[in-house]
Structures are given as structure tokens and as C-alpha cells.
Amino acid sequence: MDPQNYSLVSEFVLHGLCTSQHLQKFFFVFFSEIYVVTVLGNLIVVVTVISDPHLHSSPMCFLLGNLSFLDIWLASFATPKMIRDFLSDQKLISFGGCMAQIFFLHFVGGAEMVLLVTMAYDRYVAICKPLHYMTVMSRRTCVGLVLVSWVIGFVHSISQVAFTVNLPYCGPNEVESFFCDLPLVIKLACLDTYVLGILMISDSGLLSMSCFLLLLISYTVILISVRQRAAGGVSKALSTCSAHIMVVTLFFGPCIFIYVWPFSRFSVDKLLSVFYTIFTPLLNPLIYTLRNKEMKTSMKKLRNRHVTFH
């Protein structure tokens, strides 16, 4: 196509979750409640970890606090606009806003993937090397691992946005989802998207698959190591790691499906997008908190202290 025939796209049209007016009103109430619960739940975890010196010095709880902080951002990069769009006939987003959504999604998502690997390593050390746990997972090590996750997420996101923002976009400007995501936006570029798909696989797909494989290896090593030590060790290890395995499945499943197979003729399943951007941040604090005695005890203390104060 002649570059002179390009029409500059200044905004995109989001398709949203559905077209039914009745469903949109229902979804407005439903997702508003889900979003409030998600933000409050994760915020309570962050505040609990910060306010309790014992939790703040616990490696697992420190990592859990950081996971909840990331989940607040993961739930907030697109959900508020989606909720507002349920009451709007035209679901428009500016070009800059679209690129911002892509940036924050991959920044926070990339950081969370690496953080989940860090949490798996923490469980490996706690279960397989309990006597060296506090030495290996020192405060300095935990802070360093969290910073590495943020740096990797930032570099990953910048590399995605850098080539996306400079692509030529023609007249088609309809995004088949409720937010801007890389596979859907690059389809609108006036270029051969096959090459762009290869670039996406080498970045997003590689990060998702490598983190997922590292997690599988970590849990496999944990189970093998515990099985060799005690007969009933496997069930105990599974009980300890079951929360992590559930989070990994809910988070990485949709990500791998979306970013490892960009050449599929089928549109990206909106249900998968809803799952890893809305429901996973909701379930994370519930899953981890219910299975962590330290967190539950500290939350009770924080609640009792707040009630006594009033």
C-alpha cells in the first residue's frame, strides 16, 4: 500500500464484552462489585504486610505483598474503563490510551510472571532446604528478586510498545475486545502481521513459556525431593504448593494461549482475557490468605486493633 494513502488513526473502537443492553447493565453492576472487592482485598494484604513487622520480615509474606500490589495494577489498567463503557454506546479509546493499556498490561503482567517464579523458588527453599531458608531468602535477596521482576517487566513492555506505537495504522480501528491488547492491535496495522506475530512470540510468548516451564520444574523438583525423604511428604508438599499451582494455572493458561498462538484464525477468547485481567487478581489474595496462617493471624490482629481504636 502506498504510504500516502494511510489514514492516521487517532482513536480505536472497542467491541466490549457483549452488545446486549440488558447484559451490559448486569455486567456493569457485577464487574463494579468484582473490581471493588479485588482492589480492597489486595489492598488489605499490602497494608497487613506493611503494618506487621513480623510479616514484613517474612520472605513469603513480603513476596505476597508485592504480588497483591501488582494485582491492584493488573485489575486497574482496563477494568474501570470497561465498567464505564457498559453505560456508553460508543466505546472509544484514544491512540495514546490504547498504547498505555498495552504498556501497563505487559509491564505488570511480565513482572508478575517473574514474581511467581520467585515465589516458587521460595517454596523450594522452604521445603527442600528448611535449615538454610532464612539465610538463602534473606531480606536483601527478596528485595533484589522483586526488583529483577520489575526490571524484566519494564524491559519486556518497552520492547512491545516500541514497535507497536510506530506501526502505520489504516482505516480499520475496531479492537475485538474490551481493552487494547497486542495481538488485536497489530492486526490493524498496514503491514504483514505474520512478521509481527513472530516478534510477539519471541517476546511475550517466550517470557510466558519460559516462566511457566521454570515453575513446572520447580514444583517437580519439590515433589521428587520430598518423596525421597518421607512417605507422606508428597501430600504435604502438594498441600503447601497447591495455592501456587492454582494461581499459575489461572494466570499462565490464558497468557500462553493468547501469545504463543497469534496465527490462529479464531479471535482471542474474551473469557480468557477476563480471567487473567480480572478474576486472577481477585482470586490471588483469597487463595494465598486462606492458606497462610501468618497472614490470617495478622489480619485478625489488624482488624481487632482497628475495632479497638474506634
C-alpha positions in Angstrom: 0.0 0.0 0.0 1.2 3.5 -0.8 2.2 5.3 2.4 0.5 8.4 1.2 -2.9 6.6 1.3 -2.6 5.8 5.0 -5.2 7.5 7.1 -3.9 8.3 10.6 -5.9 6.6 13.4 -6.3 8.8 16.4 -8.6 6.5 18.3 -9.8 2.9 18.5 -13.3 1.4 18.9 -13.5 -1.3 21.5 -16.1 -4.0 20.9 -16.6 -4.7 24.6 -17.8 -7.9 26.1 -21.2 -8.0 24.5 -23.8 -6.0 22.6 -26.9 -6.8 24.6 -28.1 -3.7 26.6 -29.6 -5.9 29.3 -26.4 -7.9 29.7 -24.3 -4.7 29.8 -26.4 -3.3 32.7 -25.9 -6.6 34.5 -22.2 -6.6 33.8 -21.9 -3.0 35.0 -23.1 -4.0 38.4 -21.3 -7.3 38.5 -17.9 -6.1 37.5 -18.2 -3.0 39.6 -18.6 -5.2 42.6 -15.8 -7.5 41.5 -13.4 -4.6 40.9 -14.1 -3.1 44.4 -13.6 -6.4 46.1 -10.4 -7.1 44.1 -8.8 -3.7 45.0 -9.9 -3.8 48.6 -8.8 -7.5 49.0 -5.3 -6.8 47.6 -5.0 -3.5 49.5 -5.8 -5.3 52.8 -3.0 -7.8 52.1 -0.5 -4.9 51.2 -1.5 -2.9 54.4 -1.3 -6.0 56.6 2.2 -6.9 55.3 3.5 -3.3 55.8 1.9 -2.8 59.2 3.1 -6.1 60.8 6.9 -6.1 61.3 6.9 -9.9 61.5 5.2 -10.3 58.1 7.4 -7.6 56.6 10.4 -9.6 57.5 8.9 -12.9 56.3 10.1 -13.7 52.8 6.9 -15.4 51.7 4.7 -12.6 53.1 6.9 -9.9 51.6 6.6 -11.6 48.1 2.8 -12.0 48.7 2.5 -8.2 49.5 4.3 -7.4 46.2 2.1 -9.8 44.3 -1.0 -8.1 45.7 0.4 -4.7 44.8 0.9 -5.9 41.2 -2.6 -7.3 41.1 -4.1 -4.0 42.0 -2.5 -2.5 38.9 -3.4 -5.6 36.8 -7.0 -5.2 37.7 -7.0 -1.4 37.2 -5.3 -0.9 33.8 -8.5 -1.7 31.8 -11.3 -2.7 34.2 -12.5 0.8 35.2 -12.9 1.8 31.5 -14.6 -1.5 30.7 -17.1 -0.8 33.5 -17.7 2.8 32.3 -18.1 1.6 28.7 -21.0 -0.7 29.8 -23.1 2.5 30.1 -21.8 4.0 26.8 -23.0 3.4 23.3 -19.6 4.2 21.7 -16.6 2.5 23.4 -13.8 4.7 22.2 -10.2 4.9 23.4 -7.5 7.3 22.2 -4.4 6.1 20.4 -2.3 7.1 23.4 -4.7 5.4 25.8 -4.5 2.2 23.8 -0.7 2.2 23.9 -0.8 2.9 27.6 -3.0 -0.1 28.2 -0.6 -2.3 26.2 2.3 -0.9 28.2 0.8 -1.4 31.7 -0.6 -4.9 30.8 2.8 -6.2 29.7 4.7 -4.3 32.4 2.6 -5.6 35.3 2.0 -9.0 33.6 5.7 -9.6 32.9 6.7 -8.5 36.4 4.0 -10.9 37.9 5.3 -13.8 35.9 8.8 -13.4 37.2 7.5 -12.8 40.7 5.5 -16.1 40.6 8.8 -17.9 39.6 10.4 -16.2 42.6 7.6 -17.4 44.9 8.1 -21.0 43.5 11.8 -20.7 44.3 10.9 -19.5 47.8 8.7 -22.6 48.3 11.5 -24.8 47.0 14.0 -23.5 49.6 11.4 -23.6 52.4 10.5 -27.3 51.7 13.8 -28.7 50.4 16.3 -26.7 52.4 14.4 -25.6 55.6 17.5 -25.1 57.7 19.0 -22.6 55.2 15.7 -20.9 54.4 16.3 -17.6 56.2 19.9 -17.4 55.0 19.1 -18.1 51.4 15.9 -16.0 51.3 17.4 -13.0 53.2 15.8 -9.6 53.1 18.4 -8.4 50.6 17.8 -11.4 48.3 14.0 -10.9 48.4 14.3 -7.2 47.5 16.7 -8.0 44.7 14.4 -10.6 43.3 11.4 -8.2 43.4 13.5 -5.5 41.7 14.6 -8.0 39.0 10.9 -8.9 38.3 10.1 -5.2 37.9 13.0 -4.6 35.6 12.2 -7.6 33.4 8.6 -6.5 33.2 9.6 -2.9 32.2 12.1 -4.1 29.6 9.6 -6.6 28.2 6.8 -3.9 28.0 9.0 -1.3 26.4 10.2 -3.7 23.8 6.5 -4.5 22.9 5.3 -0.9 22.8 8.4 0.4 21.0 7.5 -1.4 17.7 3.7 -1.2 18.2 3.5 2.6 18.6 5.4 3.3 15.4 3.4 1.0 13.1 1.2 2.6 10.4 -2.5 2.2 11.2 -5.1 2.5 8.4 -8.8 3.0 8.5 -9.8 -0.2 10.4 -9.7 0.8 14.0 -12.0 -1.8 15.7 -10.4 -3.8 18.5 -12.3 -7.1 19.2 -12.1 -6.9 22.9 -12.8 -4.7 25.9 -9.2 -3.4 26.1 -6.2 -2.9 23.8 -4.0 -6.0 23.6 -1.0 -6.6 21.4 -2.4 -9.4 19.1 -5.6 -7.5 18.4 -3.9 -4.1 17.8 -1.2 -5.3 15.5 -3.8 -6.9 13.2 -4.9 -3.3 12.4 -1.5 -2.3 11.1 -1.0 -1.8 7.4 1.7 -4.4 7.3 2.1 -8.1 7.1 1.1 -9.3 10.6 2.9 -12.6 10.2 6.3 -11.0 10.9 4.8 -9.0 13.8 3.4 -12.3 15.2 6.9 -13.8 15.1 8.2 -10.8 17.1 5.4 -11.2 19.6 6.2 -14.9 20.0 9.9 -14.2 20.5 9.0 -11.7 23.3 5.6 -12.3 25.1 5.4 -16.0 24.1 9.0 -16.7 25.2 8.5 -14.9 28.5 5.3 -16.8 29.3 6.6 -20.2 28.3 10.0 -19.9 30.0 8.4 -18.7 33.3 5.8 -21.5 33.0 8.4 -24.1 32.4 10.6 -22.9 35.3 7.5 -23.1 37.6 6.8 -26.7 36.4 10.5 -27.6 37.0 10.4 -26.0 40.5 7.3 -27.9 41.6 8.6 -31.2 40.1 11.9 -30.9 42.0 10.0 -30.1 45.2 7.8 -33.2 44.9 10.7 -35.5 43.9 12.9 -34.2 46.8 10.2 -34.6 49.4 9.2 -38.0 48.1 12.7 -39.3 48.6 12.7 -38.1 52.2 9.4 -39.1 53.6 6.5 -41.4 52.6 3.8 -38.8 53.4 5.8 -35.9 52.2 4.3 -35.7 48.7 0.8 -34.9 50.0 2.2 -32.3 52.4 4.2 -30.7 49.6 1.1 -30.7 47.3 -0.9 -29.0 50.1 1.8 -26.3 50.5 2.1 -25.7 46.8 -1.5 -26.2 45.7 -2.2 -22.4 46.1 0.7 -21.6 43.8 -0.3 -24.3 41.3 -3.8 -22.9 41.1 -2.6 -19.3 40.5 -0.1 -20.5 37.9 -2.8 -22.4 36.0 -5.3 -19.5 36.1 -2.7 -16.9 35.1 -0.4 -18.7 32.6 -3.0 -20.7 30.8 -4.7 -17.7 29.1 -1.4 -15.9 28.6 0.1 -18.9 26.7 -3.0 -19.4 24.6 -3.1 -15.7 23.6 0.6 -15.0 23.0 2.0 -18.3 21.8 -0.5 -18.9 19.0 -1.0 -15.5 17.4 -1.6 -17.0 13.9 -4.9 -18.6 14.9 -7.9 -17.7 12.7 -10.1 -17.5 15.8 -10.4 -14.3 17.6 -8.9 -14.1 21.1 -11.4 -15.6 23.6 -12.7 -12.7 25.6 -13.4 -15.0 28.5 -9.7 -15.8 28.8 -8.9 -12.1 28.8 -11.4 -11.5 31.6 -9.9 -14.4 33.5 -6.3 -13.2 33.7 -7.0 -9.5 34.0 -10.0 -9.5 36.4 -10.6 -12.9 38.1 -6.9 -13.8 38.7 -6.2 -10.6 40.7 -9.4 -11.3 42.7 -8.5 -14.9 43.5 -4.9 -14.4 44.4 -5.4 -12.7 47.8 -8.2 -15.2 48.6 -6.2 -18.3 47.7 -3.0 -17.2 49.4 -4.6 -15.6 52.5 -6.8 -18.6 53.3 -3.8 -21.0 53.1 -1.4 -18.8 55.1 -1.7 -18.9 58.9 0.6 -15.9 59.4 -1.5 -13.7 57.1 -4.8 -14.8 58.7 -3.4 -14.2 62.3 -2.0 -10.7 61.3 -5.3 -9.7 59.6 -7.3 -10.6 62.8 -4.9 -8.5 64.8 -5.2 -5.6 62.4 -9.0 -5.9 62.5 -9.1 -6.1 66.3 -6.8 -3.1 66.6 -9.0 -1.1 64.2 -12.1 -2.1 66.2 -10.5 -1.2 69.5 -9.3 2.2 68.1 -12.9 3.1 67.2 
